[in-house]
Amino acid sequence: MNTTLLCKASLERDHPILDRFLTIGDVEFLNFSYEEFLCHLLGIKPNPDYPLASIDYQKNQTLYYLYADPVYLSLQRDTFFLEKKLTGNFTQNEIESLCDALNETFKDDARAFVFNDQGQLFLELKKQPHIKTTSIAHIKRQSIELFMPQGNEAMTWHAFMNEIQMFLFDHPINQDRLRRELLPSNSIWFSGGGVIPQVIKNSYTTIFSNTEFLKKVLSIGINTSLQSLDNFHQDDVNQDALIAFEDDGEIDHILEVIWNNFKKRKIKNLNIYLNYQDQLLHINNRFIQLFKVWKKTHTVKNYFNVH
């Protein structure tokens, strides 16, 4: 049977079984964020972005949504660097106030800022823009000019983002944040644009997960129920399974079950995808690789330069 494991890890602890799979497996880094790869696994195509924002918001089946993340930009010589995404640093009241302030100035018949109960800000559009955006997960510490929207309407969006920067520069919301010794939101970063996907392909018999984003994907209309991670046991390896989670707490138990069944050849093909600090490491394992006893032991921490 085929098993796919997708995990966000903090790597604060050692994981010997994961290191063993890494040592004997075929390894490569992939250019996906965690959420983008979930879409990829379920056959959701980018057009030109993966439609992450519409999946996350889910309030409308036809309108186009973009993430509108408040961010902090630093000026380095003559260019700006994106230093930090601030969405998780805003309270729900702050996001609501920011949304209202942006709408007072920028809302029109074609666009409006909206937010959800998780404190995520979105831009709602009546029609699809002709741009391709870059997820914050892919932005390196370089000039943001390299990551700004691209496409036929790129210049219009660059101008829009510049207007927002000027609007936020001395806004009372940011003055209050500075008084509280918090980073100000001096820009809004747009990414993950799209509409709710119509086609989802699922090749897995069972899916185990505690991932909120995956729950939202599956709620669109796929005929597979999501199982709790607590329900993952020895007998679950007798079927093609996807196991996706976002914390270290479950990884050792799950890896032990997988390792024991891998050695018994109950798992014929194992794909492990490990996400750490916006990097995605793919480890592919087949039973024959168990006999690579001569290989020098590698550790996941070394691969990610964790010390």
N, C-alpha and C positions, 0 to 999 in steps of 0.2 A: 504494500500500500504506500501511497505518497502522503507525506506529512509536511506542512508548511508552518514554520514558526516565525512570527513577526513580533519583535519586542523593542520597546524603548527602555534603555537601561541607564542607570546612573553610574555603574561600574565602581561604586564605593567599596564593594567586596570582591574577592576573587571567586571565580566560578570554574572549578577544575573540569567539570564535564564539558562546559562550553569551550574551554581551552583545548580539550582533547578533540572535539569535533573540528576546531579550527586547525589543529596540527595535521590531521589526516585528510582534511577536505580540500576542495578547490575554492579559492578565495578571490573576491573582487569587490571593489567599491562601486556603487551604483549612484547615478545622479537623480535621486528621488528624495522628496521629503517623506515623512512617515505617512501623511494623509494622501499624498500623490500615489504612493505605492499601493495603498489599500485600493484606490481607484483602479490602478493598473491590474491588480490581481483579480478584480471583479469586472474587467472588460470595459471600464469607463474610459473613453478616449479624450485627450485634450483637444480643444477647439477654439482658439489655440492654447488656452489655459485648461488645466484640470478644473472642473466646476466646483471647487471646494466651498466657495462662499454660499452658493445656492443650496448645496447639500446641507451645510451647517445651519442656514437660516430657515429654509423649508416653509416659509409662509405663503409662497406664491409659486405656482407651477410654470408660469409663462414669462415672468419678468427676469431681467438679467441682474445678477448681484456680484459685487466685488467686496472683498474684505477692505475695510477702511481703518487700518490700524494706526493709532497715535504712536508716533516714534520720536526719538530724540536724535537730532543730527548735530554733529560737531563740525566746526569749521577747521580744516587742516590746510594751512597756507591759503590757496585760492579755490578750494573745492570742499564739498560736504561729504562726510562719512556717516553712514547709518550706524549709530552706536548701540541703540537699544530699542526693542519693541516694548511699548509701555502699556499695552492692553491689559496685561495682568496686574499692573500697578495702579489702575484706576478703580475706584469704587463704582458700584452701580449708579449711584447718584451723580458721580463725576461724568460717567459716560453719557448719562441722560442729559446733563447740562451741556456737555460738548456737542452732542447731537443737535440739541435745540439751537445752540449758537451757530453751528455750521449751516443749519437749515435757514435761519434768519437771513443769512447772507447769500447762500449758494443754491437754495432749493428753487426749482422751476418746474415747468410742465413735464420735463423729460427726466429729471433726476431728483432724488431725495435721500437724505441720510436716515438710516433706521438702526435699531439695536435689538439684541435679544436678551433673555433673562440671565445669560452667562456673562454679560458685560462685554459682548463683542459688537463692534460697530461695523456697519455695512453701508455701501452705496447702492441704492436701487435705481436701475435704469429702465426706461420704457423700450429701448432698442439696444441691440448689441453694438458695442463700440468696435471700431477696427483697430484694435491694439492687442499686443501680447505683453503680459506683465511678468514680473519675477517675484517669486515667493521670497519672503524674508529669510527662509531657511537656506536659500541659495546665495545670499548676499555675503560676499567676503569683505574684509576690511580694506575697501578700495573706494574710489570716488563713486558716488551714487549715479553719476552720469552713465556709467557702464550698465546700470540695472534699471534705468527709467523705462517707462512704456515704449514699446516699439510698434511700428506699423503705420498705416496711412494717416491715422489721426494722432500720431505721437506728439507732434508739436502742440496741438490743442490741449492734450493732457498735460504736457510739461508746463504750459502756461497756467492751466487750472491748478496744478500742484504748487506752482510759485505763488499764485494768488492766496492759496490756503496758508502757505508759510508766512506771508506778510500779514494775513489776518490773525494768525496765532502768535505772532512775534511778541506783542505786548498785551495779550488778552487777559482779562481778570482771572480766568481759570488758571493760567500759567503763573500769574503773579501770586495767586494763593498757593500754588504748588511750591514756588520758590520760597515763600515764607515758611512753609513746612519742611524746607530743605529736601524737596523732591525734584527729580528731573522734570523740566517742562516739556510738554509736547509741542515741538516747534514745526512739526510737519505731519501729514497723513500719508501713509503708504498704501497704495492700491494693489491688490493681487488676487489670484484665484477666481477669476471671472468666469461666469457661465450661467446657464439655466439648468434646472433640474434635469438630469439625464433620463432618457426614455428607455435605454437598453442597459441591462446589467446581466452579465454572464457569470454564473456560479458553477464551478466544476467540483465543489467540495460537498461531500455528504453531510458533514457536520462542521459547524463553526463555533469555537469557544472563544469568548472575549469579554473584557471589561472596558473596551474602548468605546467612548461615547460617539465618536465620529463614525465608527463602523456600524453602531446601532442605527444611526441616522441613514446611512447608505442602505442598509437592509430594510429599513422601514419604507423605502420608496416603492417596493413592490416585488421583492424577490421571495420565492417560495422556500426559504430556509429559515428555521428558527435559530436564534442565538442562544447558545448554552452558556451557563455560568462557568467560569474557570474552576470553581469548586467541584464541578461535575466531571472533570477530566480525570479518567482512571485508565488502568491497564488495558481494558477491553476496547477503549476508544481508538486504539491504533489499528484496529481491523477494518477501518474505513478511511477514505481520503479526508483529511481533516486540516482545517486552518485554525491555528491558535494565535490570537493576537492580543497583546496586552501592553500596558504603559507604565509598569513599575517593576522594580526588582523583586518584590515580595514573593511572587509566584514562580520565578524562573528556575530555582533549584529543584523544586518538586517536579515541575513539568519536564525539565531536562533529565531527571533521573528516570521517569517513566519512559521517555523517548529513548534514552541510552539502553535501557534493559531490553526494550523491544527491537531496537536496531541490532543489537548483538545476536538476537534470536532470529533475525532476518524477517521479522514481521513488518518492518518498515523497509521497503525496497529503495526508496529515494527520499532523502530528507533535505529540505531547503530551509536554512536558518537565515533570517534577515534581522540584523541587529542595528538599531538606530541609537546613535550617541552624539549629542550636540550637533544635530542636523547633518550627520554623516550616516550613510547606510551601507553596512558591510554585509555582503552575501557569502554564505558558506554552504556549499553543496556537498552532500555526503552520500556515498553509495557503499554498500556492504563490503565490497572488495577492498575498500580503502582501509578497513580495519587491520589489514595485514601489513600496512606501512609502518612497521615497528621501528625502522631505522631513522625515521624522520625526527629531526630536532624539535623539541617541544616549543610551541609558540603560545603566547598568551594574548587574550583579547585586549588587555590593558596596554601591552606593548604596541599592538596594531593601531590603537587610538592615541598613543603617547600619553597615557594616563599614569601619573606618578603619585 
